[in-house]
Amino acid sequence: MAFSILTPVTLWKDFDDTLPLCEEVVSETQQEGVTVRDILFYGRQVGEERVVIYARYSFPTGAQRFPVVMVLFEAGMEFDERFVNRFLSSGYGVLCVDYCGENGKSLHTHYPAAIDY
């Protein structure tokens, strides 16, 4: 039986950047000069459905411009706040994307049934 190993690159390979992201801020907190937002936005389209991506976006509160890095932690692992804070303390924003999917928590990426592996 043939199968393919899924990586973040293969998960995003069919992404059509002309489709709207329809981002939604689920929650926002501020603490010690950092704003943290839990967000959902649409990813790639599969048939008539789209992946709903969960991400946590942390950035310096009140800053107008700053560099941003995107971090993909190991599948199934929690977002590593210590690692994120290293970037934040240097003035970076950090977008942590969940590509794992169902993780036992209420916030996670939802995949259409056709690619829910």
Secondary structure, DSSP 4 states (H G I P E B T S, - for coil): -------HHHHHTT--TTS----EEEEEEEETTEEEEEEEEEEEEETTEEEEEEEEEEEETT-S---EEEE-PPTTPPP-HHHHHHHHTTT-EEEEEE-S---SSSS--B--GGG--
